[in-house]
Amino acid sequence: MDRRTFIKTTGAGLAAIAAQPITSGLAQDTSHKKTKLAIIGTGMRASDMWGKHIIRDYGDKFEFVGLCDINPGRAEFAKKYMDVNCPTFTDFDKMINETKPDTVIVTTVDAFHHEYIIKGMQAGCDIITEKPLTIDEFKCQAIRDAEKKTGRKCTVGFNYRHSPHRIKLKELLAAGEIGKITSVDFHWYLNTSHGADYFRRWHRLRNRSGSLLCHKATHHFDLLNWWLDSDPVEVFAYGSLEFYGKNHEFRHTNCRGCPHKEKCKFFFDMTKDEKLMHLYADNEKYDGYQRDGCVWKEDIDIFDKMAVQIKYANNVQVSYSLTTYSPYEGYRIALNGTKGRLETWVKEMQPWKEPENDELRLTKNFGDSQIITIPHAQGGHNGGDNGLKSRIFKNPTAADPLKIMAGTRDGVMSVLIGAAARNSIDTGKPIRIADLTDIKPEAIRPV
């Protein structure tokens, strides 16, 4: 189905979202001393990074006025874990109407991001959303339309941009150290712990995550867009499911109580993690969601290996791959330019100990090869989480010469690469980015 047909046939559905009973809130309640925050989706990421840590680090300026989740047990646990006194809700409309937050933080299952982003904007709220912005081109367009109509601001949580290692890489490229960039080799490896975990959870279903080409690779595609400072124009991809899911001789519903746990190398004992047990296992009675699902479930319909070719408007060619069952975790990237090459091999997880520093190798044509060492910063994602939160909650008006903060257009462009790759795998054809939404790719990425 093309975009025009989709818009024509689903106009009533999008209109229904717009017609939900939400009264208009205020973008900033000037009579209130603290900025009012509300969260929709109270899972692990929400209760920690977007919850407990915000209260700990920025509680003098921000407060939570509402927590919402379709699972009431998870919302109540998040409230206790975050140590806040705000009410909890299972109805987003009710939360917005009663608490009138200034900003809504969206951390739900990816497929529903667009619904709450749009509703929040219509209620007069600004939005902070976890990546990916959404999971397909149609929802991207709906979000863009809502942003234009409401004038509200949407910030996308691309924490990877904020780690010192990736900032240094951006600085070197912006300084022209390798001249005009011509091509990129980018290969990401997820290990048999972290990678496998996506196949235990809701991410295993395409209609929830859009596949890992959207949920996970949106990070990587956004880094490419930011580093190259250009828009993608065409995508061609291959992908398949050949390791997880039905590609095994035995399976169960989930790891707890599994009769095959003694022989399954992917057995995950969730009972050893107190928070996971309280947040998920204790609340299965409400929605049936199992956090320790079997990686061999036959309903898994996402890819576990992917290879993507991307052509950019500035004529850069990218070769990207994502593997989800590697013995180690990390990535290799090499950017080739008219004056040299910039490359790195980042090691992120077991079996080795994570190094204290990251390194970049800068090699000039007809010149020396230089190693540049970047110490790790404190916090998750090599300091990326703290850097992102500092920009949002501490220094929102700080100068941004590297254009590090990401808005709706950035979120859309990263999703469109993943959606185009998924469409290309399904059809066997190259996909043009300009055919997906009303955005026309530009050689120099707009701010």
One Martini backbone bead per residue (centre of mass of N, CA, C, O) as a GRO file, in nm:
protein
  447
    1MET     BB    1   0.094   0.037   0.025
    2ASP     BB    2   0.067   0.355  -0.026
    3ARG     BB    3   0.051   0.663   0.113
    4ARG     BB    4  -0.212   0.766  -0.017
    5THR     BB    5  -0.384   0.518   0.048
    6PHE     BB    6  -0.349   0.523   0.350
    7ILE     BB    7  -0.463   0.804   0.408
    8LYS     BB    8  -0.742   0.747   0.288
    9THR     BB    9  -0.809   0.475   0.466
   10THR     BB   10  -0.704   0.620   0.766
   11GLY     BB   11  -0.840   0.889   0.843
   12ALA     BB   12  -1.041   0.792   1.056
   13GLY     BB   13  -0.830   0.686   1.259
   14LEU     BB   14  -0.683   0.958   1.309
   15ALA     BB   15  -0.938   1.111   1.392
   16ALA     BB   16  -0.989   0.944   1.647
   17ILE     BB   17  -0.748   1.039   1.801
   18ALA     BB   18  -0.825   1.346   1.791
   19ALA     BB   19  -1.119   1.280   1.945
   20GLN     BB   20  -1.023   1.251   2.208
   21PRO     BB   21  -1.085   1.323   2.557
   22ILE     BB   22  -0.900   1.616   2.552
   23THR     BB   23  -0.786   1.867   2.721
   24SER     BB   24  -0.630   2.162   2.732
   25GLY     BB   25  -0.312   2.232   2.799
   26LEU     BB   26  -0.007   2.349   2.930
   27ALA     BB   27   0.317   2.402   2.847
   28GLN     BB   28   0.325   2.629   3.092
   29ASP     BB   29   0.301   2.657   3.440
   30THR     BB   30   0.345   2.965   3.593
   31SER     BB   31   0.220   2.887   3.891
   32HIS     BB   32   0.446   2.675   3.889
   33LYS     BB   33   0.763   2.589   3.998
   34LYS     BB   34   0.744   2.318   3.845
   35THR     BB   35   0.791   2.098   3.609
   36LYS     BB   36   0.556   1.891   3.451
   37LEU     BB   37   0.548   1.536   3.457
   38ALA     BB   38   0.482   1.254   3.230
   39ILE     BB   39   0.422   0.899   3.201
   40ILE     BB   40   0.420   0.658   2.925
   41GLY     BB   41   0.539   0.387   3.030
   42THR     BB   42   0.668   0.165   3.309
   43GLY     BB   43   0.937   0.049   3.260
   44MET     BB   44   1.267   0.025   3.290
   45ARG     BB   45   1.349   0.294   3.148
   46ALA     BB   46   1.148   0.479   3.292
   47SER     BB   47   1.211   0.424   3.602
   48ASP     BB   48   1.500   0.514   3.565
   49MET     BB   49   1.601   0.736   3.360
   50TRP     BB   50   1.299   0.892   3.348
   51GLY     BB   51   1.280   0.887   3.671
   52LYS     BB   52   1.474   0.846   3.921
   53HIS     BB   53   1.708   1.024   3.793
   54ILE     BB   54   1.551   1.291   3.775
   55ILE     BB   55   1.491   1.325   4.072
   56ARG     BB   56   1.789   1.315   4.165
   57ASP     BB   57   1.907   1.554   3.955
   58TYR     BB   58   1.608   1.745   3.898
   59GLY     BB   59   1.400   1.794   4.150
   60ASP     BB   60   1.410   2.118   4.169
   61LYS     BB   61   1.247   2.148   3.864
   62PHE     BB   62   1.105   1.859   3.876
   63GLU     BB   63   0.784   1.677   3.837
   64PHE     BB   64   0.560   1.422   3.904
   65VAL     BB   65   0.196   1.382   3.810
   66GLY     BB   66   0.221   1.108   3.624
   67LEU     BB   67   0.140   0.753   3.572
   68CYS     BB   68   0.129   0.531   3.279
   69ASP     BB   69  -0.040   0.207   3.230
   70ILE     BB   70  -0.191  -0.084   3.125
   71ASN     BB   71  -0.035  -0.176   3.387
   72PRO     BB   72  -0.100  -0.124   3.716
   73GLY     BB   73   0.141  -0.266   3.854
   74ARG     BB   74   0.373  -0.118   3.714
   75ALA     BB   75   0.295   0.168   3.800
   76GLU     BB   76   0.318   0.116   4.108
   77PHE     BB   77   0.611   0.028   4.112
   78ALA     BB   78   0.732   0.284   3.989
   79LYS     BB   79   0.643   0.472   4.215
   80LYS     BB   80   0.813   0.335   4.435
   81TYR     BB   81   1.090   0.334   4.294
   82MET     BB   82   1.089   0.659   4.248
   83ASP     BB   83   0.963   0.812   4.489
   84VAL     BB   84   0.655   0.905   4.441
   85ASN     BB   85   0.316   1.086   4.472
   86CYS     BB   86   0.177   1.024   4.226
   87PRO     BB   87  -0.050   0.924   4.022
   88THR     BB   88  -0.211   0.649   3.868
   89PHE     BB   89  -0.265   0.504   3.532
   90THR     BB   90  -0.462   0.353   3.244
   91ASP     BB   91  -0.549   0.646   3.137
   92PHE     BB   92  -0.433   0.894   2.944
   93ASP     BB   93  -0.659   1.104   2.931
   94LYS     BB   94  -0.697   1.128   3.235
   95MET     BB   95  -0.417   1.224   3.308
   96ILE     BB   96  -0.416   1.484   3.140
   97ASN     BB   97  -0.674   1.618   3.259
   98GLU     BB   98  -0.581   1.605   3.573
   99THR     BB   99  -0.255   1.706   3.550
  100LYS     BB  100  -0.135   1.889   3.333
  101PRO     BB  101   0.123   1.865   3.173
  102ASP     BB  102   0.407   1.989   3.010
  103THR     BB  103   0.542   1.693   2.988
  104VAL     BB  104   0.578   1.401   2.783
  105ILE     BB  105   0.685   1.067   2.839
  106VAL     BB  106   0.769   0.823   2.590
  107THR     BB  107   0.773   0.447   2.688
  108THR     BB  108   0.654   0.253   2.498
  109VAL     BB  109   0.564   0.070   2.275
  110ASP     BB  110   0.651   0.161   1.964
  111ALA     BB  111   0.363   0.136   1.812
  112PHE     BB  112   0.245   0.381   2.031
  113HIS     BB  113   0.387   0.653   2.012
  114HIS     BB  114   0.207   0.821   1.820
  115GLU     BB  115  -0.045   0.840   1.994
  116TYR     BB  116   0.092   1.003   2.239
  117ILE     BB  117   0.220   1.230   2.086
  118ILE     BB  118  -0.039   1.344   1.962
  119LYS     BB  119  -0.206   1.383   2.219
  120GLY     BB  120  -0.006   1.561   2.369
  121MET     BB  121  -0.001   1.793   2.164
  122GLN     BB  122  -0.311   1.850   2.169
  123ALA     BB  123  -0.277   1.925   2.491
  124GLY     BB  124  -0.001   2.118   2.499
  125CYS     BB  125   0.246   1.930   2.489
  126ASP     BB  126   0.547   1.828   2.531
  127ILE     BB  127   0.803   1.594   2.395
  128ILE     BB  128   0.945   1.284   2.511
  129THR     BB  129   1.114   1.026   2.323
  130GLU     BB  130   1.183   0.733   2.259
  131LYS     BB  131   1.340   0.523   2.084
  132PRO     BB  132   1.170   0.518   1.839
  133LEU     BB  133   0.948   0.725   1.722
  134THR     BB  134   0.865   0.479   1.532
  135ILE     BB  135   0.775   0.214   1.269
  136ASP     BB  136   0.663   0.404   1.027
  137GLU     BB  137   0.570   0.619   0.772
  138PHE     BB  138   0.276   0.682   0.863
  139LYS     BB  139   0.338   0.769   1.157
  140CYS     BB  140   0.533   0.989   1.083
  141GLN     BB  141   0.328   1.170   0.935
  142ALA     BB  142   0.135   1.210   1.174
  143ILE     BB  143   0.339   1.357   1.353
  144ARG     BB  144   0.406   1.591   1.165
  145ASP     BB  145   0.119   1.702   1.148
  146ALA     BB  146   0.086   1.759   1.453
  147GLU     BB  147   0.322   1.954   1.487
  148LYS     BB  148   0.225   2.168   1.286
  149LYS     BB  149  -0.056   2.221   1.421
  150THR     BB  150   0.048   2.273   1.735
  151GLY     BB  151   0.366   2.362   1.791
  152ARG     BB  152   0.508   2.145   1.921
  153LYS     BB  153   0.764   1.963   2.097
  154CYS     BB  154   1.002   1.704   1.986
  155THR     BB  155   1.209   1.479   2.164
  156VAL     BB  156   1.472   1.259   2.084
  157GLY     BB  157   1.642   0.980   2.250
  158PHE     BB  158   1.964   1.015   2.131
  159ASN     BB  159   2.216   0.909   2.325
  160TYR     BB  160   2.457   0.838   2.134
  161ARG     BB  161   2.537   1.138   2.066
  162HIS     BB  162   2.646   1.199   2.387
  163SER     BB  163   2.904   1.058   2.360
  164PRO     BB  164   3.236   1.129   2.346
  165HIS     BB  165   3.315   0.945   2.107
  166ARG     BB  166   3.094   1.051   1.900
  167ILE     BB  167   3.166   1.348   1.921
  168LYS     BB  168   3.458   1.328   1.821
  169LEU     BB  169   3.388   1.221   1.543
  170LYS     BB  170   3.225   1.467   1.458
  171GLU     BB  171   3.451   1.678   1.487
  172LEU     BB  172   3.646   1.558   1.275
  173LEU     BB  173   3.453   1.578   1.037
  174ALA     BB  174   3.386   1.887   1.060
  175ALA     BB  175   3.708   1.955   1.023
  176GLY     BB  176   3.815   1.777   0.768
  177GLU     BB  177   4.025   1.530   0.819
  178ILE     BB  178   3.901   1.348   0.551
  179GLY     BB  179   3.731   1.526   0.406
  180LYS     BB  180   3.536   1.403   0.179
  181ILE     BB  181   3.284   1.196   0.212
  182THR     BB  182   3.216   0.867   0.047
  183SER     BB  183   3.227   0.622   0.270
  184VAL     BB  184   3.072   0.339   0.463
  185ASP     BB  185   3.155   0.112   0.732
  186PHE     BB  186   2.889  -0.071   0.917
  187HIS     BB  187   2.913  -0.285   1.216
  188TRP     BB  188   2.682  -0.470   1.418
  189TYR     BB  189   2.702  -0.640   1.749
  190LEU     BB  190   2.509  -0.885   1.902
  191ASN     BB  191   2.478  -1.081   2.159
  192THR     BB  192   2.372  -1.375   2.346
  193SER     BB  193   2.228  -1.166   2.543
  194HIS     BB  194   2.125  -0.895   2.428
  195GLY     BB  195   2.022  -1.000   2.157
  196ALA     BB  196   1.830  -1.220   2.272
  197ASP     BB  197   1.637  -1.031   2.437
  198TYR     BB  198   1.462  -0.936   2.192
  199PHE     BB  199   1.337  -1.242   2.163
  200ARG     BB  200   1.174  -1.234   2.445
  201ARG     BB  201   1.023  -0.988   2.369
  202TRP     BB  202   0.819  -0.766   2.196
  203HIS     BB  203   1.036  -0.724   1.965
  204ARG     BB  204   0.970  -0.999   1.803
  205LEU     BB  205   0.742  -0.812   1.688
  206ARG     BB  206   0.672  -0.623   1.419
  207ASN     BB  207   0.398  -0.476   1.530
  208ARG     BB  208   0.584  -0.345   1.774
  209SER     BB  209   0.897  -0.271   1.643
  210GLY     BB  210   0.959  -0.304   1.320
  211SER     BB  211   1.203  -0.422   1.401
  212LEU     BB  212   1.549  -0.378   1.435
  213LEU     BB  213   1.554  -0.157   1.210
  214CYS     BB  214   1.409   0.029   1.425
  215HIS     BB  215   1.476  -0.014   1.725
  216LYS     BB  216   1.798  -0.036   1.698
  217ALA     BB  217   1.899   0.101   1.417
  218THR     BB  218   1.812   0.395   1.474
  219HIS     BB  219   2.073   0.471   1.609
  220HIS     BB  220   2.264   0.422   1.361
  221PHE     BB  221   2.118   0.599   1.151
  222ASP     BB  222   2.144   0.859   1.311
  223LEU     BB  223   2.448   0.873   1.317
  224LEU     BB  224   2.483   0.894   1.017
  225ASN     BB  225   2.318   1.150   0.968
  226TRP     BB  226   2.493   1.323   1.159
  227TRP     BB  227   2.780   1.275   1.053
  228LEU     BB  228   2.701   1.340   0.740
  229ASP     BB  229   2.488   1.572   0.709
  230SER     BB  230   2.249   1.390   0.573
  231ASP     BB  231   2.026   1.243   0.345
  232PRO     BB  232   1.851   0.986   0.251
  233VAL     BB  233   1.738   0.826  -0.073
  234GLU     BB  234   1.836   0.508  -0.071
  235VAL     BB  235   1.724   0.155  -0.025
  236PHE     BB  236   1.888  -0.167   0.031
  237ALA     BB  237   1.791  -0.512   0.133
  238TYR     BB  238   1.873  -0.775   0.365
  239GLY     BB  239   1.686  -1.053   0.531
  240SER     BB  240   1.661  -1.282   0.822
  241LEU     BB  241   1.544  -1.591   0.990
  242GLU     BB  242   1.806  -1.834   1.118
  243PHE     BB  243   1.814  -1.874   1.451
  244TYR     BB  244   1.566  -1.800   1.573
  245GLY     BB  245   1.284  -1.941   1.669
  246LYS     BB  246   1.206  -2.203   1.450
  247ASN     BB  247   1.536  -2.264   1.461
  248HIS     BB  248   1.447  -2.528   1.648
  249GLU     BB  249   1.386  -2.829   1.842
  250PHE     BB  250   1.305  -2.644   2.095
  251ARG     BB  251   1.040  -2.525   2.330
  252HIS     BB  252   0.878  -2.249   2.506
  253THR     BB  253   0.729  -1.987   2.653
  254ASN     BB  254   0.937  -1.979   2.904
  255CYS     BB  255   1.190  -2.006   3.139
  256ARG     BB  256   1.006  -2.047   3.355
  257GLY     BB  257   0.960  -2.388   3.372
  258CYS     BB  258   1.152  -2.513   3.179
  259PRO     BB  259   1.232  -2.839   3.050
  260HIS     BB  260   1.516  -2.719   2.885
  261LYS     BB  261   1.727  -2.564   3.073
  262GLU     BB  262   1.979  -2.764   3.082
  263LYS     BB  263   2.023  -2.737   2.741
  264CYS     BB  264   1.989  -2.424   2.732
  265LYS     BB  265   2.194  -2.150   2.650
  266PHE     BB  266   1.930  -1.933   2.678
  267PHE     BB  267   1.884  -1.935   2.966
  268PHE     BB  268   1.673  -1.720   3.180
  269ASP     BB  269   1.710  -1.606   3.518
  270MET     BB  270   1.489  -1.384   3.653
  271THR     BB  271   1.500  -1.449   3.970
  272LYS     BB  272   1.784  -1.280   4.005
  273ASP     BB  273   1.592  -1.022   3.946
  274GLU     BB  274   1.416  -0.820   4.142
  275LYS     BB  275   1.301  -0.604   3.951
  276LEU     BB  276   1.183  -0.788   3.732
  277MET     BB  277   0.990  -0.934   3.919
  278HIS     BB  278   0.826  -0.685   4.013
  279LEU     BB  279   0.759  -0.555   3.730
  280TYR     BB  280   0.662  -0.836   3.583
  281ALA     BB  281   0.586  -1.106   3.730
  282ASP     BB  282   0.382  -0.970   3.939
  283ASN     BB  283   0.207  -0.854   3.656
  284GLU     BB  284   0.089  -1.086   3.467
  285LYS     BB  285  -0.217  -1.084   3.560
  286TYR     BB  286  -0.299  -0.831   3.374
  287ASP     BB  287  -0.145  -0.918   3.061
  288GLY     BB  288   0.070  -1.174   3.022
  289TYR     BB  289   0.352  -1.064   3.032
  290GLN     BB  290   0.674  -1.203   2.933
  291ARG     BB  291   1.010  -1.132   2.994
  292ASP     BB  292   1.102  -1.463   2.956
  293GLY     BB  293   1.092  -1.546   2.675
  294CYS     BB  294   1.126  -1.752   2.414
  295VAL     BB  295   1.366  -1.761   2.151
  296TRP     BB  296   1.184  -2.011   1.999
  297LYS     BB  297   0.945  -1.881   1.908
  298GLU     BB  298   0.709  -1.899   1.638
  299ASP     BB  299   0.621  -1.577   1.640
  300ILE     BB  300   0.873  -1.488   1.526
  301ASP     BB  301   0.914  -1.194   1.270
  302ILE     BB  302   1.203  -1.113   1.273
  303PHE     BB  303   1.523  -1.026   1.221
  304ASP     BB  304   1.876  -1.158   1.273
  305LYS     BB  305   1.970  -1.055   0.983
  306MET     BB  306   2.139  -0.760   0.832
  307ALA     BB  307   2.156  -0.577   0.510
  308VAL     BB  308   2.258  -0.235   0.414
  309GLN     BB  309   2.195   0.004   0.157
  310ILE     BB  310   2.308   0.352   0.137
  311LYS     BB  311   2.198   0.656  -0.011
  312TYR     BB  312   2.302   0.985  -0.036
  313ALA     BB  313   2.261   1.318  -0.124
  314ASN     BB  314   2.599   1.345  -0.107
  315ASN     BB  315   2.700   1.046  -0.222
  316VAL     BB  316   2.704   0.856   0.002
  317GLN     BB  317   2.813   0.525   0.089
  318VAL     BB  318   2.646   0.249   0.266
  319SER     BB  319   2.754  -0.027   0.477
  320TYR     BB  320   2.525  -0.235   0.660
  321SER     BB  321   2.513  -0.429   0.975
  322LEU     BB  322   2.318  -0.688   1.165
  323THR     BB  323   2.397  -0.889   1.451
  324THR     BB  324   2.229  -1.118   1.712
  325TYR     BB  325   2.471  -1.379   1.761
  326SER     BB  326   2.722  -1.289   1.902
  327PRO     BB  327   3.003  -1.334   2.119
  328TYR     BB  328   2.996  -1.021   2.085
  329GLU     BB  329   3.002  -0.660   2.157
  330GLY     BB  330   2.963  -0.410   1.897
  331TYR     BB  331   3.164  -0.192   1.671
  332ARG     BB  332   3.230  -0.109   1.325
  333ILE     BB  333   3.393   0.185   1.178
  334ALA     BB  334   3.432   0.340   0.845
  335LEU     BB  335   3.556   0.649   0.711
  336ASN     BB  336   3.574   0.769   0.384
  337GLY     BB  337   3.805   0.996   0.223
  338THR     BB  338   3.997   1.225   0.035
  339LYS     BB  339   4.221   1.234   0.301
  340GLY     BB  340   4.101   0.961   0.445
  341ARG     BB  341   4.063   0.772   0.765
  342LEU     BB  342   3.796   0.675   0.997
  343GLU     BB  343   3.824   0.457   1.290
  344THR     BB  344   3.646   0.187   1.480
  345TRP     BB  345   3.651  -0.040   1.782
  346VAL     BB  346   3.379  -0.124   1.980
  347LYS     BB  347   3.367  -0.249   2.311
  348GLU     BB  348   3.086  -0.350   2.525
  349MET     BB  349   3.096  -0.671   2.585
  350GLN     BB  350   3.120  -0.965   2.635
  351PRO     BB  351   3.402  -1.155   2.726
  352TRP     BB  352   3.519  -0.887   2.783
  353LYS     BB  353   3.653  -0.621   2.921
  354GLU     BB  354   3.572  -0.312   2.946
  355PRO     BB  355   3.717  -0.047   2.852
  356GLU     BB  356   3.820   0.277   2.962
  357ASN     BB  357   3.863   0.327   2.652
  358ASP     BB  358   3.845   0.488   2.349
  359GLU     BB  359   3.911   0.458   1.988
  360LEU     BB  360   4.071   0.643   1.724
  361ARG     BB  361   4.155   0.621   1.374
  362LEU     BB  362   4.378   0.840   1.197
  363THR     BB  363   4.423   0.838   0.836
  364LYS     BB  364   4.635   0.967   0.606
  365ASN     BB  365   4.707   1.040   0.307
  366PHE     BB  366   5.040   1.007   0.294
  367GLY     BB  367   5.044   0.933   0.612
  368ASP     BB  368   4.974   0.905   0.926
  369SER     BB  369   4.880   0.714   1.218
  370GLN     BB  370   4.625   0.799   1.461
  371ILE     BB  371   4.562   0.782   1.808
  372ILE     BB  372   4.249   0.839   1.976
  373THR     BB  373   4.165   0.908   2.311
  374ILE     BB  374   3.854   0.821   2.496
  375PRO     BB  375   3.709   0.858   2.776
  376HIS     BB  376   3.488   0.750   2.981
  377ALA     BB  377   3.176   0.808   3.089
  378GLN     BB  378   2.928   0.847   3.295
  379GLY     BB  379   2.705   0.609   3.245
  380GLY     BB  380   2.507   0.521   3.015
  381HIS     BB  381   2.630   0.482   2.711
  382ASN     BB  382   2.901   0.628   2.766
  383GLY     BB  383   2.728   0.897   2.876
  384GLY     BB  384   2.466   0.948   2.704
  385ASP     BB  385   2.242   0.974   2.913
  386ASN     BB  386   2.354   1.221   3.070
  387GLY     BB  387   2.384   1.411   2.829
  388LEU     BB  388   2.088   1.422   2.749
  389LYS     BB  389   1.965   1.517   3.022
  390SER     BB  390   2.127   1.776   3.046
  391ARG     BB  391   2.011   1.913   2.791
  392ILE     BB  392   1.710   1.901   2.886
  393PHE     BB  393   1.724   1.974   3.223
  394LYS     BB  394   1.976   2.194   3.238
  395ASN     BB  395   2.070   2.287   2.910
  396PRO     BB  396   1.846   2.383   2.676
  397THR     BB  397   2.013   2.669   2.577
  398ALA     BB  398   2.256   2.562   2.472
  399ALA     BB  399   2.491   2.540   2.269
  400ASP     BB  400   2.479   2.368   1.918
  401PRO     BB  401   2.713   2.320   1.685
  402LEU     BB  402   2.657   1.990   1.630
  403LYS     BB  403   2.359   1.914   1.636
  404ILE     BB  404   2.271   1.703   1.881
  405MET     BB  405   1.987   1.760   1.886
  406ALA     BB  406   1.667   1.586   1.857
  407GLY     BB  407   1.401   1.571   1.640
  408THR     BB  408   1.154   1.477   1.439
  409ARG     BB  409   1.316   1.461   1.175
  410ASP     BB  410   1.532   1.273   1.284
  411GLY     BB  411   1.342   1.044   1.364
  412VAL     BB  412   1.226   0.994   1.083
  413MET     BB  413   1.489   0.933   0.919
  414SER     BB  414   1.565   0.678   1.079
  415VAL     BB  415   1.303   0.520   1.027
  416LEU     BB  416   1.307   0.523   0.713
  417ILE     BB  417   1.542   0.333   0.680
  418GLY     BB  418   1.415   0.090   0.824
  419ALA     BB  419   1.152   0.078   0.656
  420ALA     BB  420   1.292   0.051   0.381
  421ALA     BB  421   1.444  -0.209   0.444
  422ARG     BB  422   1.195  -0.379   0.504
  423ASN     BB  423   1.059  -0.333   0.227
  424SER     BB  424   1.292  -0.447   0.059
  425ILE     BB  425   1.287  -0.734   0.169
  426ASP     BB  426   0.986  -0.791   0.088
  427THR     BB  427   1.028  -0.697  -0.238
  428GLY     BB  428   1.329  -0.667  -0.371
  429LYS     BB  429   1.350  -0.346  -0.356
  430PRO     BB  430   1.415  -0.036  -0.391
  431ILE     BB  431   1.393   0.257  -0.172
  432ARG     BB  432   1.244   0.569  -0.163
  433ILE     BB  433   1.226   0.821   0.062
  434ALA     BB  434   1.034   1.029  -0.095
  435ASP     BB  435   0.784   0.804  -0.094
  436LEU     BB  436   0.697   0.808   0.229
  437THR     BB  437   0.692   1.123   0.266
  438ASP     BB  438   0.710   1.484   0.272
  439ILE     BB  439   1.006   1.441   0.267
  440LYS     BB  440   1.291   1.595   0.121
  441PRO     BB  441   1.588   1.523   0.051
  442GLU     BB  442   1.907   1.652   0.170
  443ALA     BB  443   2.242   1.719   0.147
  444ILE     BB  444   2.178   1.915   0.389
  445ARG     BB  445   2.096   1.893   0.702
  446PRO     BB  446   1.858   2.009   0.878
  447VAL     BB  447   1.791   2.154   1.193
   0.00000   0.00000   0.00000
